[in-house]
Structures are given as C-alpha cells and as structure tokens.
Amino acid sequence: RDFSVASVRGSGRYLGCALRTSSENLSCLNNGNRLYLEGDARFYIDDSRSFLCGGTGTEEYFNWGWYDIPEKDKVFTFPFHGYPEHSRNIEDHSTMYRFHITDDIPFYRSFSFQLEHGPEGITPADYSSVAFYYLQDEGRLVLSDVVDIADLISEERHNLKITGSAKVHKKSLVYQGNDQVLACMKKNSGDQITADNITHTGTTWQGECKFNVAVDSGNRGIKLRRIFDSSWKTSPASSEIASLIRAEQAVDVYIDGELAGRWYSPPNHACQCWTDEDFEIPACFTANKSNLQIQLVSRSEYGWNNYQYHIYSYVDREVR
C-alpha cells in the first residue's frame, strides 16, 4: 500500500514534509535507477476517496528531477525545497524536503498525503518522514445529507425527479489510486490481494434533475460531491484513442431557482474506477437555510453521469 506521509482528521493547513527513502537493497534498483522516486504523490482532501491531484513521480513533488543523468544528478538545497542527500552503501538513500510557504493546502474535514511505491506500486523501498501542518481537532465541514441515485427510498425522501432521457447502471468498481493498483495486481496474480470494490446504482441522463437536501442552518457555504463512473466512455470509438476518452460533462447548477454556476468536467482518460468530484456553493445561496432544492440542467451532448451525491456544510468552529 501507499506510504502515508500524513493522515489527520480535523481542519487545518498542510505545510510540507521531509522524506528519506531507501531501496531495500541495491539489487532491487533497475539498472541502478532509483525507481522508488517514480511513485505518484496523491492528496486526499475532506474524505474524498479520489485524490485531488496526483503527481508524475515522487521527485517531481519535491520540485526536482533528472536523477541518474550525470550532468543533472546533483544534491542541492533551496529555501523551500531540496535534495540534500544521495548516498549508496548496501542500499540507495535519498533525502528530500518541500515546504508549502506560499502554496499551503487547506482542508476542512480530513487530509491525507500518500506516496506510491514506485511507478506501479510494487518497487521495494523503506520510507521515513515528518510532516508539518496546522490542525484543529474539530472539522469545519460536516456531512449533512446523502442522495442515492436509483434508490427508490432515497429518491422519494429527497423528491428526486429526472426530466428527459435516463439510463440506469449498476457497477462494482474501485477508486483510482491505491485500490486501483491493488485491483490490477489481484487480476494479474490471483486472489491473494484484497481491493475494496464498491457497488453503486446510478444513472446517465440528459435534461434536468431536481432533488431536495438538508443542510446545516448555520452553514457558511456548501460542498456538493458527486460520485460517478470514470470508465464511462461516450466519445465516438472511430479510433483506438477516442475509445479511451471519457467525454466532457457539464450541468448548470441552480440553488432554490438561482443559478450558482456551471459544473464542468473536461474530457479525461477513461479508467475502471469510481471518481469523487466537488462543486463549491458559496454562502450567498445557502446561508440561514436548512433545506435546499438543487436543480441540475444538462449542458453537454453526452449527458451527466451520477451515482451518489454527498452534501457537506461548512460551519464555524472556535479557533484556539
């Protein structure tokens, strides 16, 4: 599993880390290359099971690269990031640091920063780290409601109505990231590895969708989270590349009849996994309300794909 640099609950800001990574022995290096530096850096914010952003390698997160290229492969130290050690004895060792002085990462419910073990999650390596962050134990984002699409009880409770064409789907998938790596390993090696498959029923629709949700009456804004299927491919399959692309999706979001903005998902790689995606609704649409009507109007020829909505309320907490 991915190495956890930091995993906390509450609200605060992540400010950086120092990391030392060592190969288990020199024989696990690929022609001397430090493949453990190719593990993706993944940030999970506010209980999202999809990473908010993922890098192309560990060394890129620490703002450097070009290792094992002699004229580029040098240790260095700068004020906000550095690579002060590369040494070899019976193991290969690298030490790195990065401080988010001008680009700290806020979180309001939870925060997790994980590093993949090499490019495919299977490179043997030992990790040790220290993370820096500000933290309040109490979160400032509370889960207020959950809407299950294509669940009759939930649809009735939330008065959910879809106007226009809709197709119902039931799927069992993992989330992108560590569980996706484990699922691929399980497929290739048998049943020795456990990946967390999750089954949802949902719809792809064009037209309009309305539903009512409960929120905290003292809210300072709302986070609307959609769970959708990233393997959903609707681009024309006239070429091999087009068949691998997830088409764009877009809806206009109305709160109690007022337009709050357009929720746009650009074209992306299609992959066999669930994805969480957030849309922020400012307090001018939600303050002093305990219930909201959310109206989504499709603005894409490919429709809108949804399985669940999680509604979070931003709330004030005492600052200590």
Secondary structure, DSSP 4 states (H G I P E B T S, - for coil): --EEEEEEESEEEEEEEEEEEEESSGGGSBTTB-GGGGPPEEEEETT-SS-SEE-S-HHHHTT---TT-TTT---EE-SSEEEEEEEESSSEEEEEEEE-SSS-EEESSEEEEEE-SSTTS---EEEEEEEEEEEESS-SEEEEEEEETT-HHHHHHTT-EEEEEEEEEEEEEEETTHHHHHHHHHHHH-SSS----EEEEEEEEEEEEEEEEE--TT-S-EEEEEEEETT---S--SSTTGGGEEPPEEEEEEETTEEEEEEEE--EE--SEEEEEEEEE-GGGTTT-SEEEEEEEE-STT-EEESEEEEEEE------
